[in-house]
Each structure stands twice: as structure tokens, then as C-alpha cells.
Amino acid sequence: MTDQLPVVLPQTLHSLKVAQIGLLVPDLREALEQYSLLLGRNDWSIFTYAPENVEGVSYRGEPSSHSMRLAFVGEGPQIELVESLEGPNIYTEWIARHGYGVHHFGFHVDSIAEATAAMQADGFESIQTGRATGLDGDGGFAYFDTESILGVITELIEIPSRRRPSEEL
């Protein structure tokens, strides 16, 4: 990241709608029980992301071995629950400073590589990444520190053409 954080919304985000609200939880199983009751639905998709099944996992510009388990449901925006399994990562950083709860807004992009380059041109460096999240090796994510302007982290998400099957809890 540059020495001084930008103080305006990145140009990259101007035409995008919030597609996801990410919440950090201490225990995914317990959170799913509570959020299923709150939302009145139980059709969650569950995935574990780790270096074994996601390529290019990085944290603060360095290769990383962190892992997380996540569950998402709905759209417009989607709700994502994230449990950090192994760190350090941006989730453990956030929890240490803010505790559990709202962590990021996610935005769908056509190309994670192009959107990341655009965010960098806007003055933002990625703080956590991963790619090849889908069955065909496509898909990916990149997080950017937008806390100073949005109060949360921003995630850019390239949805894979075919998702892996949802895990069971």
C-alpha cells in the first residue's frame, strides 16, 4: 500500500453493486444455526479454502498457508459467514482490532486480474488473495484495505464457472 491511503472510493467500485456482506464468526457451525433462524433459510453453500485447494493464497503480499471455512446464502446481497481456521490472515487481524461481525463488502468482477490491476491503479494494494476456486481452475478473490473510507474491507470476487460441491458440516 502507498504511504497514504486514498480518501475517495476507488474508481473500480463506482459502477459495481455490493454483491456480498461478509461477517466473521468464531464458530461456523454455531453461526449457521443462528443465521439460518434469523434469515429463515438453510440453503447454505459451504467451502474450506486453503493452499491445498486454492492457488495463489497470499497475505500481505507474501505466500501464505492460512485457511478459512465459509458459508454463503442468498443474493442481492449474499450473506457470507467466515471462520478463520489457521492464520495469520486479514480475518485474525480484524478480530484482534474489532472483534467478530461485519468485515467486508464483496463485489463481483469479470476478471480478478484486471480488477486487481485497476484497484492498484487507484492506489490500493491487495492484502489477501486466492485463485482457482472453481472446478475448472477459474474464479478467485482479492481483498483490499478500504476501512478508512468504507469502514470495512473490500473483496473483489471472480465467480467460477462451476463451483466445487458444497461441503457438509
N, C-alpha and C positions, 0 to 999 in steps of 0.2 A: 504494500500500500504506500502511496505517496506520504510525505511527511505531514501534510494537512489533508484532512478528509474533505471531500466535496460537500457543499452545503445545499445542493439542489438535487432534486430527483434525477437519477440517471436518465439520459435521453432514451436509452434502450427500453426503459419501462413505460415511457409515455403512452404508447398505444396498446399496452398489454393490460388485461384484467387479472385481478387476483384469482388464481385458479385453486389455490390451496392455502389453508391455515394450518401451520404445524405447531403442535403442542408437545412439550417434553413431559414425560411421565416417569415416575420411579419404578413402576411395575406394569408392564403392558397387559398382562392377564387381568389384573385388578382394574386397570383403566378401561379395558374393553367392556367389562361388566358394567361399570358406571356410565360410560358414554353410550353404550347400547340402550340403557334405560333412558338416559337424557334425550337421545335422538330418536328413540322409538324404532330402531332398526338394528339388525345384527348381521349384515351382509358385508363384513369387513374383508379386505384383501390383506394378507399378512406376509411379510418378507423379512428375511435376515440379509443384511448387506455386510460383507466382509471381504478382505482381499482374496479369499478363496473363490468368490463368485461374482465379484465386481472388479473390473480392471481400473487402473489409474487412480486407486484410492490415495488421496493426498490430504494433508492437514498442514495449513500454514506454509504451503509451497514445497513440502517435503513428502516423500513416500511415507505411507502410514499403515499400521496394522490395526487401526481401530475398527470396531464393528458396532452395528446397531440393529435393533429389531423394530419394525414399523408396521403400522396397520392404517389403512385408509378406507374411507367410505364417502359416498356422495359425490356431488359436483356442484359447481356454481356458488361458493367454492367447496372443494373437497376438504374434509377434516382428516388430518394425519396425526397419529399418535406415535411418538418416537421414544424408545427406551435405549439409552446408551448401554451397550454390553461391555465394551472394552475401550479404553481411551489411551491417551488424551485425545480430545476432539472438540469441535465447537460446541457440542452439547454439554460436556463436562465443564467447559469454560463458562457457559451461560448459567448453568445450575449453580456454580460457585458464586457468581455475581448476583443472580436474580432469583434463583430457585426454579421450581417447576412451573409450567404453564406455557403461555404463548411464547413462541420462539421465532417463527419465520412466516413470511408470506411467500408462496410459490407462484411462479409464472411459467406457463407453457411456452416453449420456443421450438421452432422447427429444427434448428441446429445448435447444439450446445457449444460447439467450437466457434461458430460465428457470433453467437450471443455473448460468449465469454470475451471474445476479442472486442466486441462493441462496449461491454462493461469496462474493460480495461482502458479503452479509448476515452471513456467517460471519467476515468480516474479511480476505478475500483479494481482491486486485485482479488482473485478468488481465494477464499480461506479454507475451503474443503471441497473436494471433487470426487467423482467416480463416474466411470463409463461402462458401457456394455452391460446394462442392467436387464436387457431383454433376452429372449431365447435365441435371437439371431445376431447377437453381439451389438445391437444398436441400443439407443437410449443412454441417458446419463443425467448427471446433476452437477451443479456448481453453486456454492454458497458465496455470498458477498456481504461484507460488513456495511450495512445501511442503518445501523442502530442510531447514529447521530441525526439522521433525517426522518426515519420512519419509526424509530423505537423498537425495531425488530431487525432480524437478519433477512436478506432476500435470497431465495433459492430460484435458480433457473432450472427448468425440467424439460428434458427432451424425452417424450414418451416413447417407449419402444413399440415397434410394430406388433410384436407378440410378447406379452408378458409371460414370465415364468408362472407356473401354477402357484396359487396361494398355499401357504403353509398352514398346518393345523397348530393350534396352541396346546 
